[in-house]
Amino acid sequence: MLRVLVIRCYEAEGNRAKAVEIYHVLRELLAAELGTVPSAETEALYRHALA
């Protein structure tokens, strides 16, 4: 998914705040449009960005 790549890029740049922001957008879209949650890999990226 493109947004996961964007999260990775922001984190690689050191922009963790933007990575977290994109994660929240992704989470909202998945819930609203598909009734699901982010994958375990995406959750791990999010937790790493928060660290």
Backbone as CSV, one residue per row, in Angstrom:
resi,resn,N_x,N_y,N_z,CA_x,CA_y,CA_z,C_x,C_y,C_z
1,MET,0.848,-1.176,0.000,0.000,0.000,0.000,0.894,1.240,0.000
2,LEU,0.521,2.198,-0.787,1.325,3.396,-0.972,1.548,4.155,0.334
3,ARG,0.528,4.256,1.156,0.687,5.021,2.401,1.717,4.386,3.337
4,VAL,1.826,3.077,3.313,2.832,2.402,4.138,4.227,2.808,3.664
5,LEU,4.415,2.896,2.360,5.701,3.351,1.826,5.981,4.793,2.230
6,VAL,4.953,5.618,2.232,5.112,7.011,2.643,5.518,7.071,4.121
7,ILE,4.907,6.253,4.945,5.280,6.203,6.371,6.751,5.828,6.491
8,ARG,7.181,4.826,5.743,8.591,4.403,5.782,9.520,5.528,5.351
9,CYS,9.147,6.243,4.316,9.986,7.337,3.820,10.111,8.453,4.852
10,TYR,8.997,8.851,5.434,9.058,9.907,6.448,9.913,9.474,7.632
11,GLU,9.755,8.241,8.035,10.555,7.759,9.162,12.039,7.718,8.796
12,ALA,12.351,7.298,7.590,13.746,7.253,7.143,14.367,8.647,7.127
13,GLU,13.544,9.650,6.835,14.015,11.038,6.841,14.136,11.592,8.253
14,GLY,13.606,10.856,9.214,13.614,11.343,10.587,12.396,12.175,10.954
15,ASN,11.413,12.204,10.062,10.200,12.974,10.317,9.131,12.045,10.901
16,ARG,9.336,11.680,12.145,8.430,10.729,12.793,7.032,11.301,12.994
17,ALA,6.933,12.592,13.237,5.609,13.197,13.430,4.753,13.031,12.180
18,LYS,5.345,13.238,11.020,4.602,13.086,9.767,4.268,11.615,9.513
19,ALA,5.183,10.713,9.871,4.925,9.280,9.731,3.715,8.877,10.569
20,VAL,3.653,9.379,11.787,2.522,9.074,12.676,1.235,9.666,12.111
21,GLU,1.314,10.874,11.581,0.128,11.513,10.988,-0.421,10.679,9.830
22,ILE,0.456,10.212,8.957,0.025,9.404,7.815,-0.556,8.078,8.296
23,TYR,0.020,7.498,9.329,-0.522,6.260,9.893,-1.980,6.477,10.327
24,HIS,-2.243,7.578,11.014,-3.610,7.832,11.486,-4.583,8.020,10.322
25,VAL,-4.128,8.664,9.257,-4.966,8.798,8.057,-5.254,7.414,7.479
26,LEU,-4.210,6.595,7.376,-4.377,5.240,6.860,-5.350,4.438,7.711
27,ARG,-5.193,4.504,9.011,-6.062,3.758,9.920,-7.524,4.178,9.751
28,GLU,-7.768,5.476,9.649,-9.136,5.973,9.463,-9.724,5.493,8.133
29,LEU,-8.925,5.552,7.063,-9.407,5.105,5.753,-9.731,3.615,5.740
30,LEU,-8.850,2.819,6.317,-9.106,1.382,6.364,-10.380,1.062,7.137
31,ALA,-10.574,1.740,8.247,-11.770,1.496,9.057,-13.034,1.935,8.314
32,ALA,-12.995,3.121,7.735,-14.181,3.671,7.089,-14.537,2.951,5.788
33,GLU,-13.536,2.640,4.981,-13.808,2.096,3.662,-13.832,0.575,3.602
34,LEU,-13.066,-0.069,4.485,-12.968,-1.522,4.402,-13.375,-2.245,5.684
35,GLY,-13.590,-1.482,6.747,-13.968,-2.097,8.012,-12.869,-2.956,8.609
36,THR,-11.618,-2.550,8.412,-10.488,-3.331,8.895,-9.463,-2.426,9.582
37,VAL,-8.400,-3.020,10.036,-7.335,-2.286,10.721,-6.020,-2.496,9.961
38,PRO,-5.007,-1.682,10.235,-3.718,-1.860,9.576,-3.096,-3.224,9.892
39,SER,-2.237,-3.669,8.994,-1.552,-4.946,9.174,-0.587,-4.885,10.351
40,ALA,-0.131,-6.045,10.774,0.844,-6.116,11.869,2.122,-5.366,11.492
41,GLU,2.536,-5.469,10.237,3.734,-4.756,9.775,3.549,-3.238,9.899
42,THR,2.378,-2.756,9.516,2.105,-1.321,9.597,2.032,-0.871,11.051
43,GLU,1.440,-1.687,11.901,1.402,-1.372,13.332,2.817,-1.285,13.909
44,ALA,3.693,-2.179,13.454,5.082,-2.156,13.920,5.783,-0.874,13.471
45,LEU,5.536,-0.442,12.247,6.099,0.829,11.774,5.622,1.986,12.638
46,TYR,4.350,1.971,12.965,3.762,3.016,13.806,4.415,3.033,15.186
47,ARG,4.532,1.867,15.805,5.156,1.795,17.137,6.601,2.275,17.088
48,HIS,7.299,1.944,16.020,8.692,2.382,15.879,8.749,3.908,15.732
49,ALA,7.821,4.483,14.988,7.792,5.927,14.817,7.500,6.644,16.133
50,LEU,6.772,5.988,17.012,6.459,6.592,18.312,7.632,6.527,19.288
51,ALA,8.547,5.606,19.042,9.669,5.391,19.974,10.684,6.516,19.934
